[in-house]
Amino acid sequence: MTTERPTMIEFKDVHKYYGDYHALRGINGTIRAGEFFSLLGPSGCGKTTLLRTIAGFEGIDKGAVLIDGKDMARVPANARPTNMVFQSYAIFPHMSVAENVGFGLRRSGLSAAEKAKAVEDALGMVGLKGYGGRAAHALSGGQRQRVALARALILKPKVLLLDEPLSALDKKMREHMQVELIKLQRQVGITFILVTHDQEEALVMSDRIAVMFEGEIAQLADPETLYRRPNSKKVADFIGTMNFIPATVLSETGHKVEVEAKGLGHLTVDAAMAPPARGESPVVGLRPETLTLLYDDQKAAERETDGVIDEVIYFGDMTYYDVYLGGTDVEVRLSMRNVPGRPVLDVGTKVRVAWSPSALVLFR
Amino acid sequence: MKQGSGLRGYAFLYLLFLYAPIIILPVFAFNNSQVVAFPLKGFTTQWFGEMWADANLRAALGRSLVIAVVTASVATILGIFAARASVRYAFPGKAPVMGLIMLPMVLPDIVVAMALLIVLLSLSVPLSMLTIIMGHVLLCMPFAVAILTSAFQSLDKSLEEAALDLGETPASTFRLIILPLVMPGIISSFLICFTISIDEFVLANFLGSGKPVLSVYIFGQFRFPAKVPAMLALGTLLVAFSIVLLAIAEYFRRRGIARAGGKDTGGFL
């Protein structure tokens, strides 16, 4: 799926200050043409600022932002090949839906009939055919968002920028729009850049994700790599749930690292699952779904450890168990699918936990 | 309930004291007697006719209208600049500058009038309608800035960015997006400044030349008992006119906020 595409956007050591506050601290990276790219991070990490440097609403203090190979330093927002869907949608309240959508065509030189056709096409693309005559303030949240999308796409930009476009919608509508946005992106084929603080949303929608903390990109990778091989404890903690278990590094030879993990015992980690050391106290990370409770006479495929159930959290389709490992104070959370013939266990039950050294990540 | 009745009575008396004298105005304007006293003598529209026949009054009214229109225009245009700057931009000394612009709202008019008169005389500027306009602009600016700031504040910044993003220049964005959305605030500011200027007395009296404006003329006429009923007729018209203007101004201010999708954050009515 990720065949190498040409570069659409390139950040070269981008710095941005607000007074004394260092908002962007040396951003490097590329976004490819036709890619669904997400900027993911907690609020205040600089993701929106970075998006706005692409749109041209924020200047930068050092470095360069290139769009399609061209340095944008002296290109104002109204001359950039990007269009934006704003968090508030920014629908012009004194105009009709059609006037909003057709706003970008004012300077296009198209005839009135051509413009009307383009507006109708754009509205059709977002599922609002026939809504052109409506007043902008008479729209629901979901409809406003579609109008904002149609308005931004009508100019056929090289890049569509989306600033937390789903955050104002309720959960059902949000999930629905996630799928619609993915379909729309495939249909129009242009680069989408999404800003979000919702890691699930980023995982669902993106071809690649840049995880940002405190004005820096912590990791830039596809969703699966981010989830399975996070390059730092911080990224691992931000994306999904991960158990961290204190460990001691015994030796490192070539592409193998020997580790003693509390409650799990002696194990070997592949170098690919042990990103370069950052000087933190070493921990191994395990996702809840890589741990399995063994029932009756089941046998572990690789390793198994004794434990005691401390907490049971029932979710209907799943049950989460917090388990103390091997008589230690190390507690891990694991998830089990509730399939027939697999009873939900009680607090205090002695259990056996199966795990695999290959599913485990080392942070040190 | 019982505890509140005393305060309710007080509130009623307060409002009565505030508005009863104004109600006296139309009552005696239609009273068929030169003496302003009860009991009423009967209905007449004679005083309105007499008022309108007074050529000096018409000239004073003309001067006042010119001053009010020019003052309202200048104060509103300057107010647009100040309000836009204070809402959208950060600049050194912003708080004190905005504070000083708003200060004339609480400064005694007589102080402003004396100070301006001294300066104008020492610069040997001849007193005229122009000097009154200068004083009135100073007086109206705080109101214009307050109304327009509220209008600009209720404008979502991303509306401007969206227009820029869709290819418009900053100038055309101002014309196509910002101006239409703050227009109700502009109209409201113009009307309120107009109302303030047309009945202002202190500055008009200090800074005017020998040709009086309406408020100064009215005051002068009160020396002649025979003229008083005609002045009450004029006052009646002014009250009606002011109420209509303020109602229109408030209508536009509220409509502007509703249109920009904002929340009402005050205003004068």
Interface residues (C-beta under 8 A of the other chain):
Chain A: A55 G56 F57 P76 A77 N78 A79 T82 N83 M84 F86 Q87 S88 A90 F92 P93 H94 F103 G104 R106 R107 H137 R151 A152 L155
Chain B: D156 S158 L159 E161 A162 A163 L164 D165 L166 G167 E168 T169 I177 P180 L181 R259 A260 G261
